[in-house]
Each structure stands twice: as C-alpha cells, then as structure tokens.
Amino acid sequence: MSTPEFISRRSPIVCTGGCVASSQPLATYVGLDILKKGGNAADAAVAVAAALTVTEPTNTGLGGDCFCLYYEADTRKVYGLNGSGRCPRALNLEVLNQQGYNEDNPLPPTHAHNVTVPGAAAAWADTVSLFGSKKLSLEEILHPATELAEVGFPVSELSAFQWNKGSYKLQAVNNKYGADLLINGQAPKHGQLFRNPSLANTFKVLSKGGKKEFYEGKIAQAIVQVVQSNGGVLELEDLSSHETEEVQPVCTTYKGIKVWEIPPNSQGITALMALNMLENFCVKEMGHNTADYLHVITEVLKRSVSDCHWYCADPAFYPVPTKDLISKVYATKQSRRIDLQKASEGDEHGSPFEMGSDTVYFTVVDSHGNACSFINSIYMEFGTGLVPKGCGFALQNRGNNFSLSPAHPNCLSPGKRPFHTIIPALATAGHNDDLLCTFGVMGGFMQPQGHVQVLLNMSEFGMNPQQAVDAPRILVVYNKEDKKWHLYLEDGIARDVQEDLMARGHVVHWPISGYDRHMFGRGQIITKGEWWKAQQIPISGSKVWWAGSDPRADGCAMGYCVE
C-alpha cells in the first residue's frame, strides 16, 4: 500500500448553529444529523463516538475507554466523566511473576492480560443520561452508526492505511473472530465498502438493554471468553461491577485563559504543568517555531512529562499530588531549572511536595452554546486485536500502561485503573468562564504536547483554528534504551532551527514527513468567536463558531446556520 501524501489545504469552518469536528467525514455528518433532530452536544458526541467505532476500528471502539468534558452554557460549568476501566481483580504482580513477566521482561502489548474492563459503553450511556437533551433516546442516538455498520461504508484513505498496518493482529491464529473486521482475511482498501453486521447488532443490544445488558449479558460473556481463552483472567464480575466515574475537571489559567483537563488517572495535568511553566517566558517575542521557542517548549515538556509519568496514577490507590503539581509556585521552581541555551538530560521527576504531586478525538457544540469534548480509544492499533464472538469490535490493551515496578505509583494492582494517555480539553475565559474553545489532539503521549502547541498557536500567535492545527508540531520522547530525550520535528520546521537545536544539545529527528506525521497527533477544535484574532479574551455574545480539523487525519469540521 502506498504511503498517503499530505498536500491539501483547508479553511476554517464558520457557522452560527451546531458544529462538529472529527477524524471521519461520515462521523461528522452523523453528529450534525443528531443536532438537527433536536439533540444537544452530548447526544451528538455519543453518536459521533459510535460512528467512529464503525469507520475507524483501528483506533476506537466499544472494546476501549473514553473521557468526556461537558460545558453547560446556561451555568458556564464544566463537568467531567472518567470512562476508563480497571485491571481484572484476579491479576496482580505475583501472577505475572509466576508467568515470567516483570519490570525487566514486561508483557507483550497484545497479551490478554493487558485487557482492562472496556469503559466506553457505560460512559456513552452515562453521557446521554447526565448531559443529554432528553429529547432523543439512546437507540435514536446510536441508530445512524447502526445503519452505517449494517449498510456499509467506503473506507477512507488513512483509515485503510492504519487498518492494513494493524491487520496482523486480526489475522493471528489465536484470534478466531478477528476475521469479522477483515474482508476475505485482508484489511479493506481505500474506497472499498466494509460492513460490520456484528457491530450493528452490538449497538442494538446497547440501545435496547442499556449498559446493564452490555456488562452482564452475552456481550460480557463473549469478552470474558476471548480473554480467558487467550490466557487472561478477566471475569464477569469485573465487567458487571464497572461504573463510570463523575470527576471534577482540573484547570489552570494561562494569561487569562482557563484551560480544563481530566484529572488523573489521565495525563491531562501534563498540559497544565507545561502551560504554567511557559507563563514565565516571553514566548510570543521568541517567534513561532523558532529555535528559542522550540527549545523552551521542549525543556518545559521534559519536566511536565517526567512528573506525570511518575505521579499520574489511579487516585483511589495513590494520593496523586495534583494540586501541588499544577500550582504556579511549583511551575516557577521548575522554570528556573531551564537553561535557555542548553538541553537538559535525564528523566528525573520533580518534588512538588516541597511546595506544600491510537485514539479518536472529536468535539461538538450546539446552537445553545453547550460543548462536548470527547475522546475514545483502544490504545494501540486494534488494541490487543482480540475480537469477542459476534461483537464486531477489538479489545483494548490499555493495561500495557501499568508499571510492573512495585515501587511505582502506577504499579499494576487488582481493580486499579492504569495511567491513561487520552485527554479531551476545553478553554474558557478566566474572568467569567465564557466558552473560548473545545479542543483536543489525539495520539498517545503526544496529546498534552499537542494541547499546549495548538493553544499557543492561537493565544500567542493569533492563528485561527484551522491554522492552529495545520502548523508543524514537535514531539518530545524519552528513550529508555539510550537514556536520552529525543526531539522530533515535523516537516515544515526550518533546517536552521533544527541545526540550532542540535547545537544546544538536543537529539533531533528532522524532517518527519509523509505518514510518519501521525506521531504528531490529529487534532480537532471549535472556537466561539474570534478571540484568537485579537489575542484578547472575547466579549460575551459572539454567535459565530469557528472550527478546524487536522490535515493529518481523514476528517473534517462541518456546521450549519440558524436564524
């Protein structure tokens, strides 16, 4: 299969009614359809989540987890849902050690032990129940995706490319029902029609029986059967006891903009820590994507990523020092450690206690001003690849994010939620909590790094939403083998910038182009008004939505107008 090219340009979408931005045009259309039928942002978000499960099964599905941030326009409040699942109760370090797995010899990513309880189905139902319009039933909301799975759809270009890359998991001899996501044993090609009647039936079961039927009925039994037959220990009780958790979103203020994220076990605090540190530097004066600017962002991200990878864990098992980690005092201390001319080394986390601790993203706004920032994932391509009988979806391998070190806060434990990469985001005006934008950048450990860069593109450099997601990005990764930080620069960043960064001691990879650009994530964003244009907090009352959709994905933003 030939490597996809990135040669098109896009303009921001502008509209006055509802608006949807996702990584698949068919899913975007489904969301708009729900809005026009009287649903609100929450209803439409669940419809989009379901449609993406059909059209992009490599990255998302009912076998995975999700998180949701919901902005209620009438009260200007932000609500959060944690839809991540837990480790099986029968799995612990002793069981793994007896099987030869430990910190030095971790589980293979596709091992059935990495299947944590899928949280998406419950979170979809709870999103509709808690935040939905009450005008549409769950069955009506899931109907477009059900029909899409039954009738079939032509597979998009990047989705076909990813499908082919991950198809070996579905073709494995131990994966009896992996063929349900293939055509004659092969991944579908770009433009080829694909049907998934098993998934359509799963949607019908969820629509009529709700989450109880999903977690206690035949679907649950099928999930347990395929996990246990592949050496896992997941049991029906793990599924039947699962519940979505309502959480209080965490936030910080960056130069008058209040940025909201999901708290741990999600890595949202990484973005907040980085923004707090960046507030201590005159980044606008440095210039966009200059060596000075990228050096500072890289150094800030090293510190926030290191802290998050140590402290971020399930707060039910470990007292994550979230308040201290995202404090301005701690950020000032961390900022002072940065040398503006020299790259730092090592992966050492800080000590906030001294101060006092493969995925789809999409977003929806409705004509009333409500917004839903939503992210859904099965982690790596097709997760474990294991497909339960008659279900039409693959099971996630989110358990791969657990540490197997007994001393680590994120150490694997029975009933524990793992460190989670997926994070939705929102931004509101610091003085009155008017909605500024709902946004996200999907893609593993890139996500908080993408949040920071996209937001700064708008707030510091006046880019519109489409320009903000178009602009070349960087990715900072710590390599455990050579014990060095590696800096990846996307095609479009100048050669002299790369050379300058190398001279400062960074290990630079440049230029990253073609399909490899997927490492920089795929973002979606909808803003209220043109606050980014004047680089000032907007006056209340703007009726125009502006939206952008990442060119690194197949999707688009769409909207409609109202009187």
N, C-alpha and C positions, 0 to 999 in steps of 0.2 A: 504494500500500500504506500502510495506517495505521501511525502510529508506535506501537511497543509501550509499554505502561504498566508501572510498577513499583509494585504495590500489595499484594503478598503478604508474609507474614511466615513465618519458618522457626524451628524449634527445632533445637538441636544434636542430632546423631545420637549415640547411646550404644550400645556393643556390646562383647562380650568376645572375639569371634573375629576374622575378617578384616574389613577396611573399605576402601571405595573412594569417592573423591570426584572427580567430573569434571563437565564442562560439558554433558553429554548423558546423560539417564537410561538410554537404551539401552546406552551405553558403560559406565556404572557397573555395570549388571546383568551385562554380559559379563565384567567384571573379577571380580565376585563368583562367577560361574559357574566361572571358571578356578580360583579359590581353593578352591571346594568340590570340585573334581575332583582336588585334590592339588597344584596349582601353588602357588608361593610369590609373594611380592610382585613379583619381577622378571618372572615369567611373566605374571602378571595385568596388569602395566603395559603390556607389549607387546600383549596382547590388547585393552586399552583404547585404545592408540595406533591400532591397526588399525580398531577400531570407530569412532573419531572421524574417521578418514580417510574412512569411508563417510558418516557423519552430518553432518560439518561440513567439507566440502571447501573452503569459502571460506578456512579458517584453517590447515588442516593437510593432510598427505598424504605419499605416498612421493616426491613431487617436491621435498621440502624437507629440513630438517635437524632434529636433536634433540640434547638433552643429558640426561644421567641422573646422579643421585646415588643410591647404594645403601647403605643401612645394614644391616650384618650383625649381628644380635642376639647371636650367640654370642661374637664377638670385640669388639663395640662399635666396629667400624671403619667409616669412611665411604669409599666408593670413587666415582670419577667417570669418566664416559665423555664424550668430545667427539665428537659425531656430526655435525660441520659439514663441509661440502665446500669445495673450493678453486676458485680462479679458473682458467679454462682456460689451458693453457700457451702457447697462441698469442695470448693477449690481453695487451696492455701499453699504456702511455700513448702510445707512438708510433702504434700502430694507431688509437687513439681520436682522437688529434690530427689524423691524416690524414683522419679522417671528420668533423672539425669539433667534436669533443667535448673539453672541458677543464674546469678548475675553474669558469670563469665560464659555461660552457654544458654542464652535465652531461647524461648520458644520460637519456632519458625512463625513468620507472620500469618500464615494460613492455618495454623493449628487450631483445632476446635476449642481448645482451652481459651482462645482469645475471643470467643463469642460471649459478649456480655448481653444482658437482657435488652432486647430492642425496645427503645423508649418512644419511638416516633408515633406509633398508632395511638397510644394513650395521650400523647401531647397534642396530636391533631384534634382528637375528640375534646380534650380539655380547652384548647384554644377557642374552639367554636362555642363550648359551653360557657366559658368565663368571659370572653370578649366579643363573641359573635353578635350579629344583629337580632337574632331570634326570629328573623323573617324566613330563613331557609333552614331546612333540616340537614343533618349530616349526609343523608342519602342524596339530596339535591346538590349539595356541595361537591360530593365525590362523583356524581353522575358523569360530568364531562370526561374525567380521566378514565372512568369505567368504559365509556363508549370508545375512547381513544384506544384503549387496550384491546377491546373486542374487534373493532373495525380495522385497526391497524394504522400505521403512520409511516411516512418515509423518513429514514434515519438521516440526521444531519451530519455534516462533514466531520467536525471534531469529535462528535459522539461516536461515529463509526470508527474513527482512528483509535480512540480510547478503548472501545469495545474489542477491537482486534488485539490491542496490547494485552488486555486482561483476560482474553478468551481461554488461555491455557488453564486457568483455574476452573472454568466451567467444563472443560474437556477432560479433566482429571478422572481416572478410572474409579476413584472412591466417591465421585460426585454424581450419583445416579441421575439426579434431576437437573443437573446443570444444563442439559440439552434444552430445557424449557426456555432458556434465554439465548438460544442459538437457532440458526436456520440450517437444517441438514448438517449439524455438527460444527458449523462455522459461524463466525461473527457476521452480522449483516453489513452490507456495504453501503456507502453513501448513496442515498436515494432509494435504497431497497425497502420495500414495505415489510414491516415487522408487526406481528400480532402477539399478544400475550393473554390468551383466554384464562390462564390460571390466575394471573394478577387481577383480571377483571372480576373473577369470582371472589377473590380475597377482598376486594373493595366492597362487593355486595354483602359479604359476611360482616364486615366492619360497619357498613351503612345500616344494616338491619339490627345487628346484635350489639353494636357498640363495642367499646374496648373490653368489656367483660367477655364477650364471645371470642375476641382475638386472643386474650391472655389465658382463657380457661378452656376453650373448645378445641376443635380439630386443628386449627392453625397452630395453637400452642403445642399440641401433641406432635404435630409434624416437625416443629422446630426442635423439640426435645429429642425426637427420634433421630434426626440427621446429625445433631451434635453428638449424642451418645454413641451412635454407630461409627463416628469418626474419632472416638477416644476422649470426648468431652464429658463433663459431669453435670451439665445444666439439667435441672429438674423442673417439673411442672410447678412446684411451689415457688420457684424463683420467678416464674412468669406471673402466676396468679397473685402474688404479693406486691407486684410492681405498681408504683404510683408516680405520677408527675409531681414535681415539687414547685410550688409557687415561691419565687425568690424576690428579694429586694435588689433591684439593679444597683450596681456601684457606679460612681461617676467622679469626675474631676473637672475643673474649669481651666480651659486654655484660652487666655486672653479674651475673656468674656463669653466663650463658647463652652457650654456644659456638655461633656461627652459621656454617654451612657454605655455600659457594658454589662454582660452577665458575670456574676461573681464566681469564684472557684466552686466547683472543680473545673471551670472553664478558664482559658488563658487570657480572658479579657483584661485583667489587671496589667498585662504586659504593655498594652497600648497606653493605658492611663499613666503608668510609671514613666514611659518614654515621653509622653506629652508634658508631664510635669518637669522633667529634666530639660526638655527643649525650650521651655518658657524662660530658662536662664540664659539663652543665647539669642543673638540678633540674627535669626536665620534668614529673614527677608533680605537683609543687607548683603548676605553672602551670595544670593542669587540662586535660582532654581537649578538643581543638579550640577552645581559647580563642585570642584574638589573639596572646598571648605565645607560646603553644605552637606555633601555626602559623607565626609569624614565625621562630622559631628553626629549626624543621624546614625551612622554605623556604630560609633562609640556608645551612644545612648542606648541603641538596641542591644548591644552586647550585654550591658548591665541589666536592662529590664528582662531580657530573655533568660539570663543566668539566674536571676532572682526567681522568676516564675517557674523555671524548671526544677528549682529546689522546693520552694514554698507552696506551689499550687497543688492542692490535693483535695480529697473529699473532706469538707469541714466537719462532717459527722464523725470522722476518725482522727482528724488532726486540726488543732486550733490555728488555722491559717491567719497570719497577722495582716489581713487585708487593709485595715485602716492605716496601719503604720507604713505598709508598702506604698500606698498611694498618697501619702502625706507630702505636702510641699517641703517640709523640713528635711525629710529623707531624700527627696529629689535634689535639694540644694547640696546636701552632703555628697551624693553620687556625682553630681555635675562637677564638683571641684576635683574629682579624680581624673577628669578628662584632660589629656594633653592635646592641644589644638594642632600640633604638628607631628604627633607620633601615635601610631596604632598601639593599642594595649594588647596584652597577651593573657592567656589563661581564661578559665571558665569558672571563676570564683564568685559565689553569690555574696551579696552584702549582708548587713546585720541590722535590719530595721528595728529590732528590739532595743537597740541602743538609743533609739529615739523615744522611746516610751514604753508584718510579716509578709482523600479525593471526595468531594463535597459539593453541594449546590447552595448558593446564597441567592435570595430574591427578596424583593421588597414591594410593598403595596401601600398606596394611600387612597382614601375615598373622598367623595365630594364634601363630606362633613369635616375633613381635616384629620381624621384618625389615621394612624400609620402602623404598619406591622412590619417589623424587621425580622426575617426568619431564615434559619439555616438548618439544613438536613444533610446527614452524611452516613455512609457505611465505612468510612475511613479510606483505606487503600482501594485501588480499583477492584470492584466487586467484593470488597472486604475479604472474608475468608474464601469466598467463592462458593460456599456451601449453600445449596438451594433446597429448602424443605419441600416435601412432596405436595404437589398441587397448589403451591402458594405463589409462584411466579416472581419471587424476589430472592436476593442473596443475603446472607447473614454477615453482619459487620465483624471486624477484627479489632474493635476498639480496646480490648484488653491488652493489646500489644503496647499500649501506652503506660501500663503499670511498670514500676520499677520492681526488680527482684532482689533488691538490697534491703535487708531487714531494717536498716537504719534510716531509710529514706521515707519522708512523709507520704509519698505516693506509692509506697510498697503495696503489692497485691495482698488483699485480705478478703475473706468471705463477706459478701454483701456490700462491698465498697464500690463507689463509683471511681473510675480511673480519671487521671488528668485528661482534660479534653481540649482539643485544638479548635473546635468550631465555635465561632463567636459572631453574633449579629451586633449592630451598633446603631445608635441614634445620637443626634445632637440637637440641643435646644438652646435658646438664648439664656444666658446666665442670669439676667435681671428679672425675667418673667416666665421662663420656661415655654415660650412660643417655640413650636417646632421649626428647626432650621433644615434638617435633613435626616433621612433614614438611609443607611448605607451599610455595606459590608464588602469584604474581599475574601472569597473562599480560597482554600488551598493550604491545608496543613499548618506548619509553623510560620508560613508567610502571612497568615491572616492579621495578626496585630501590626506587623510591619507594614502591610498594605493599608490598614486603617489609618496609621499615622501619616503615610505619604500622601494618600488621597485627600485626607482632611487638610493637610498643609498646602497641597496644591491649590485648594480653594481659599482657605483662610489667609494664607500668607502671600500667594502669588496670583490671586484673582481669577483662577481658571473656572470656567463653567463646568457643570457636572460631567459632560462628555469629555472635555479636555482633561479633567482631573483623573479619569480612569484610563484615558489614552496614553498619558505621559509615561515615559520609560521609568521603570522602578528598579530598586535594588533588593537583594535578599542576603541576610547575614546568617551564616550557619556555622556551628561549632563542630569540627571534625574530631571525634574521639580517638581516631587512629593516629593522626599526626599531632593531636592536641593543639590545633591551631584554628583560629577563626578564618572562615573563607567568605569572601565578599563577591557576590555575583552581580554583574552589571548588565542590564538589558540593552539590546541593540537600540541605538539612538542616543546613548550617552557617549560623549566625545572621547576620542583617543587620548587627548592631552589630559583629560580628567582621570582616565584610567592610569596613565603614567604617573601623574601626581600622587594618586592614592597609593600606588606601588612604592613610590619614593618615601612615603610616610610609614611604610612597613606593613601595609595590608596585603594579604594573599588574594589577588584579584583574578576573577574569571571574566573575560570580556572578548568579544560581544556575545551575549546569549541571544540567539535568534531562532527563527522557524518555530517548530512545535515545542522546542525546549523552553520557549517563553512561558509555557504553562506553569513553570515553577514560581512565577511572579503573581500567581493567583488570577482570579476572574471576578471583577467587581461589578456591583450594581448600585445606583444611587438615585434618589429622588429628593429634590430640594424644594422648599417653599420660598418663592420669590427669588430675587437676585442679590441676596445678602453677600454673596461671594464677590460680586462685581465691584461693589464699593468697599469691600473688605471691612464692612461695618455690620453690627447687629441690626437686623431689619426692623422697620416699623410694622406693628401688627396690622393685619388686614389684607395682605397680599393674597390674590386669588389665583395666581398662576403657579403651576407646578413645572419644574424643570427636571429632566431626567437624563441619565446617561447609562449606557450598557457597555461592558468591557469588550473590546475587539478581540481579546484573547479567547473568547467563547463564541458559541453559535447564536447567542440570544439577541434580544432587543428590548428596548423600552417602548411602551405604547400607552396612549391615553385618549381621553375623549373630552369634549367640552359640554358644559351646561350653561344655562342662562343665568 
